[in-house]
Amino acid sequence: MNILSVASEVYPLVKTGGLADVVGALPAALLPHGIRTRTLVPGYPAVLHKLKKKKAVGGIDNLFGNPATVLAAEFDGLDLLVLDQPALYDRDGGPYLDPTGRDYPDNFRRFAALSLAAAEIAGDDVVPGWKPDIVHVHDWQAALTPVYMRFGSARNMPTVLTIHNIAFQGQFGPSVFAELSLPPEAFSVQFVEYYGDVGFLKGGLQTATAITTVSPSYAHEILTPEFGMGMEGLLASRTLDLTGIVNGIDVDTWNPETDPHIARNYGPTAIKQRAANRKALEERFGLDDSRGPIFCVISRLTWQKGMDLLAEVADDIVTLGGKLIVLGSGDSALEGALLAAASRHRGRIGMVTGYDEPLSHLMQAGSDAILIPSRFEPCGLTQLYGLRYGCVPIVARTGGLTDTVIDANEAALSARVATGFQFRPVTADGLRLAIRRAMHAFNEPKVWARLQNQGMKSDVSWAKSAERYASLYSGLLAKG
Ligand SMILES: Nc1ncnc2c1ncn2[C@@H]1O[C@H](COP(=O)(O)OP(=O)(O)O[C@H]2O[C@H](CO)[C@@H](O)[C@H](O)[C@H]2O)[C@@H](O)[C@H]1O
């Protein structure tokens, strides 16, 4: 079976968040099921520079006024198709933002182009000799693909749309519609029209054959007004086509036994070796060597991720005898609040602003616990990395965090299945209480070691979830 996967980022070529990790790891996990994935991504400079051997395999004469080339390349086991169109993608800055941090004003065109190219690859002879059986698109940036397919030659090919975060919907003013090369009837409630605007994700949710999101709990939550972000009504009409499949992680990239980014490698039978990583972290963040637990945070600094709650409890972590290290960037007010906490508590709180993949590995390997106080979290990946690295997750009880961490309550502790701590309500007090519970457990070395062990034994690989995607795909093909 051939899948065309379409996304705006893919690890290890271009990553701003968890979407890239999933799009980068799923193809290898699907291979044992006889499923071959080609991944279509935009030809940003970062992508083109990293791909040394690439060859033009097709072209589109007129993609919103300019010709585009489709390049093929292999990278780190990924079979890639790259949409090369310099007018759209050859920019300074990131995939979505210019160097000053503002959205590119033509993002609607940049990602409509990605979707239109995908539809043409699926339906026309853009890549001679190759056709997918199913097109699997990710998030709003690729969500117009099934809409274009509906009006093109691949109208009968099944499509899957995965929602990684329903908060990002790709909503634009009505004037962009004229530029999308869609027929007039597409500006209607059955397609992209959304309260008078154009909704990319909305159009995808209407037209994709199947919809998935990245955990079973989030699949339920997005049917409610609290989490559905306005899409709950539409999703309610599609519940039969909606599934939650929890994310896995790439257990080769994230393997404490072989990880090149950490000070000392270790496995489940040598957890004590983590001490060398803890020491390396203390040096890196300028922390003292007091014995209390190190709590880490690796996150976008946003309200979604509950980073305002973290700023509120930072002083308490120190008062309770713990230490806190934060790696992240985002909202400047939150960044400022956390930097202020770090300067109030030199030696006990450390912060690195920015994005640093290798450091994120060392933090998982050397910290005692990872804090994830998200207000909503479709799946979350950092708790899965934490489990694999013996870094105990302390998480808000929401979305995929609910599904992947087993709370250390009395019953779970005595059954020896607990892997971390959950809290609700998601407030500063809720988080504070969870930190207290964790401190208490940390002070009982046997209990803590059991939590770490149990976490490291959890299956966080893609194996089970890849099987679920494989059976979803087969079901779609069987339906014809
Ligand atoms: N400053 C920094 N330096 C280095 N690495 C950093 C970093 N900040 C974040 N990261 C990394 O970026 C990724 C973030 O993934 P998450 O799943 O936590 O959230 P995100 O909201 O991006 O993803 C969305 O999509 C994913 C994938 O489906 C869902 O799990 C999630 O719930 C949803 O919100 C992780 O790999 C993390 O280690």
The ligand as a MOL file (V3000), in Angstrom:
LIG
                    3D

  0  0  0     0  0            999 V3000
M  V30 BEGIN CTAB
M  V30 COUNTS 38 41 0 0 0
M  V30 BEGIN ATOM
M  V30 1 N 12.6190 24.8750 23.3200 0
M  V30 2 C 12.6600 23.6430 22.8460 0
M  V30 3 N 13.8400 23.0820 22.4920 0
M  V30 4 C 13.8860 21.8170 22.0070 0
M  V30 5 N 12.8040 21.0380 21.8000 0
M  V30 6 C 11.6200 21.5670 22.1170 0
M  V30 7 C 11.4700 22.8690 22.6590 0
M  V30 8 N 10.1650 23.1160 22.8700 0
M  V30 9 C 9.5000 22.0070 22.4890 0
M  V30 10 N 10.3810 21.0720 22.0320 0
M  V30 11 C 10.0630 19.7600 21.4480 0
M  V30 12 O 8.9630 19.9570 20.5500 0
M  V30 13 C 8.0660 18.8540 20.6710 0
M  V30 14 C 6.7630 19.3640 21.2680 0
M  V30 15 O 5.8040 18.3890 21.1130 0
M  V30 16 P 4.4450 18.3710 21.9350 0
M  V30 17 O 3.7530 17.1220 21.5690 0
M  V30 18 O 4.7330 18.5500 23.3660 0
M  V30 19 O 3.6570 19.7010 21.5340 0
M  V30 20 P 3.1590 20.5340 20.2560 0
M  V30 21 O 2.1900 21.4470 20.8890 0
M  V30 22 O 4.2940 21.1000 19.5210 0
M  V30 23 O 2.4460 19.4910 19.3000 0
M  V30 24 C 1.1030 19.2330 18.8770 0
M  V30 25 O 1.2090 18.0310 18.0810 0
M  V30 26 C 1.7650 16.9440 18.8060 0
M  V30 27 C 1.9530 15.8010 17.8350 0
M  V30 28 O 0.7650 15.1850 17.5110 0
M  V30 29 C 0.9040 16.5730 20.0010 0
M  V30 30 O 1.5820 15.5820 20.7630 0
M  V30 31 C 0.6450 17.8000 20.8710 0
M  V30 32 O -0.2470 17.4770 21.9200 0
M  V30 33 C 0.1330 18.9480 20.0170 0
M  V30 34 O -0.0960 20.1170 20.8000 0
M  V30 35 C 8.7660 17.8280 21.5360 0
M  V30 36 O 9.5570 17.0100 20.7220 0
M  V30 37 C 9.6590 18.7050 22.4310 0
M  V30 38 O 10.7610 18.0010 22.9420 0
M  V30 END ATOM
M  V30 BEGIN BOND
M  V30 1 1 1 2
M  V30 2 1 2 3
M  V30 3 2 2 7
M  V30 4 2 3 4
M  V30 5 1 4 5
M  V30 6 2 5 6
M  V30 7 1 6 7
M  V30 8 1 6 10
M  V30 9 1 7 8
M  V30 10 2 8 9
M  V30 11 1 9 10
M  V30 12 1 10 11
M  V30 13 1 11 12
M  V30 14 1 11 37
M  V30 15 1 12 13
M  V30 16 1 13 14
M  V30 17 1 13 35
M  V30 18 1 14 15
M  V30 19 1 15 16
M  V30 20 2 16 17
M  V30 21 1 16 18
M  V30 22 1 16 19
M  V30 23 1 19 20
M  V30 24 2 20 21
M  V30 25 1 20 22
M  V30 26 1 20 23
M  V30 27 1 23 24
M  V30 28 1 24 25
M  V30 29 1 24 33
M  V30 30 1 25 26
M  V30 31 1 26 27
M  V30 32 1 26 29
M  V30 33 1 27 28
M  V30 34 1 29 30
M  V30 35 1 29 31
M  V30 36 1 31 32
M  V30 37 1 31 33
M  V30 38 1 33 34
M  V30 39 1 35 36
M  V30 40 1 35 37
M  V30 41 1 37 38
M  V30 END BOND
M  V30 END CTAB
M  END
